[in-house]
Amino acid sequence: MNGKIEIVRRKIKDVFKQILDDIYNYRIGIIAVIIYLLIMQYIFGTLCPITYLFGISCPGCGLTRAGIAFCKGDINTAWENNPAIFSWIIVIIFWFYQRYLLKKTQRGISFLLIGTSTITLFVYFYRLYNGTLPIVFQDSLINKIIMYRGGI
């Protein structure tokens, strides 16, 4: 029994070491994303460049809120924010399993990403069609430029 416990401990230690190595190796990208998010949120008031520029929601609209709701265990709110979150969760779990537990190349992840992106686009167009996606054109940068220049 102690041998199995030691194997599990070693595996957990290896996974955490690989995660820390990945964080170190991608630190520049991680810092760039954090800076981007801070600038977008605190200067422009939104994390989404599509919403800021064009005033329409992007296909990923609600995924962050849905992910947070899912992590809190609020499945209904996650579904209401963006039903595509569940397919993204499957992709993340598959990727984590492949990368950290099996230590294999990312076989199959491209297929899953294409499928999940298709699902996300389908959900987006459905929400546009039935009117459940917020459109805030009057607050967009393009609308402000048009109004500043005297309209169309």
C-alpha atoms as one frame of an Amber mdcrd trajectory, in Angstrom:
protein
   0.000   0.000   0.000   2.823   2.430   0.849   4.365   1.754  -2.564   1.171
   2.877  -4.329   0.930   5.986  -2.171   4.541   6.834  -3.006   3.843   6.411
  -6.736   0.865   8.776  -6.487   2.916  11.319  -4.521   5.703  11.159  -7.087
   3.195  11.581  -9.934   1.610  14.620  -8.249   5.057  16.099  -7.638   5.975
  15.551 -11.315   2.743  17.198 -12.489   3.308  20.268 -10.296   6.929  20.499
 -11.457   5.806  20.382 -15.102   3.168  23.067 -14.453   5.761  25.320 -12.784
   8.185  24.681 -15.657   5.475  25.649 -18.153   4.682  28.816 -16.213   8.369
  29.718 -16.234   8.817  28.906 -19.921   5.757  30.953 -20.945   6.249  33.762
 -18.421   6.614  36.483 -21.079   3.324  35.493 -22.693   1.600  35.241 -19.322
   2.828  38.703 -18.322   1.731  40.112 -21.704  -1.769  38.666 -21.269  -2.040
  40.060 -17.731  -0.942  43.518 -18.929  -3.435  43.338 -21.816  -6.284  42.369
 -19.483  -5.435  45.162 -17.042  -5.242  47.783 -19.802  -8.468  46.653 -21.455
 -10.415  46.503 -18.207  -9.170  49.630 -16.468  -8.730  51.933 -19.456 -11.436
  50.739 -21.854 -13.872  49.134 -19.380 -14.074  45.766 -21.154 -11.814  42.792
 -21.745 -13.142  42.198 -25.242 -11.663  44.205 -28.126 -14.585  43.294 -30.408
 -17.102  44.763 -27.980 -14.984  47.886 -27.508 -14.415  48.468 -31.223 -17.671
  47.344 -32.814 -20.220  47.298 -30.000 -21.274  43.717 -30.573 -20.563  40.692
 -28.483 -17.968  38.244 -29.746 -18.491  34.454 -29.985 -16.714  34.068 -26.643
 -19.063  36.471 -24.883 -19.907  35.075 -21.469 -17.303  32.293 -21.459 -15.315
  33.849 -18.620 -18.428  34.401 -16.515 -19.608  30.881 -17.386 -16.252  29.406
 -16.374 -16.305  31.225 -13.050 -19.893  30.104 -12.420 -18.928  26.522 -13.293
 -15.989  26.624 -10.868 -18.382  27.825  -8.163 -20.684  24.894  -8.947 -23.453
  27.063 -10.437 -24.189  25.028 -13.564 -27.376  26.931 -14.463 -25.613  30.307
 -14.474 -22.754  28.830 -16.491 -25.273  27.568 -19.071 -27.059  30.943 -19.189
 -23.799  32.888 -19.676 -22.559  30.683 -22.525 -23.512  27.031 -23.054 -20.296
  26.448 -25.032 -18.362  26.499 -21.736 -19.017  22.798 -21.266 -17.273  21.878
 -24.513 -14.326  24.115 -23.540 -14.105  22.370 -20.172 -13.836  19.024 -21.983
 -10.996  20.424 -24.132  -9.151  21.740 -21.059  -9.501  18.437 -19.204  -8.337
  16.466 -22.267  -5.381  18.804 -22.787  -4.390  18.630 -19.100  -4.655  14.835
 -19.142  -2.533  14.556 -22.293   0.070  17.149 -21.270   0.597  16.469 -17.601
  -0.562  12.949 -16.820   0.324  11.055 -19.986   3.149  13.425 -20.988   2.247
  12.842 -24.622   2.103  15.159 -27.556  -1.176  16.914 -28.044  -2.753  14.344
 -30.368  -6.418  14.921 -30.954  -6.439  18.408 -29.473  -6.745  20.036 -32.920
  -9.867  17.997 -33.648 -11.345  18.943 -30.275 -10.499  22.629 -30.776 -12.136
  22.698 -34.208 -15.237  20.980 -32.837 -15.419  23.241 -29.810 -14.884  26.371
 -31.903 -17.706  25.222 -34.185 -19.961  24.700 -31.170 -19.013  28.153 -29.870
 -19.885  29.763 -33.219 -23.157  27.843 -33.398 -24.101  29.061 -29.907 -23.103
  32.621 -30.901 -25.286  32.710 -34.012 -28.169  31.071 -32.163 -27.953  33.707
 -29.425 -27.797  36.472 -32.056 -30.845  34.974 -33.792 -32.995  34.668 -30.681
 -31.893  38.030 -29.250 -30.199  36.835 -26.056 -26.803  38.327 -26.941 -26.206
  41.920 -25.801 -25.455  44.469 -28.517 -24.058  47.764 -27.246 -23.234  49.614
 -30.478 -23.760  53.076 -29.001 -20.781  52.572 -26.666 -18.375  51.292 -29.343
 -15.290  53.125 -30.535 -16.501  53.049 -34.140 -19.813  54.637 -33.165 -17.994
  57.345 -31.199 -15.797  58.111 -34.230 -18.831  58.250 -36.528 -20.700  60.564
 -34.155 -17.614  62.767 -33.690 -17.253  63.130 -37.448 -20.893  64.198 -37.746
 -22.605  60.907 -38.448 -22.771  58.855 -41.597
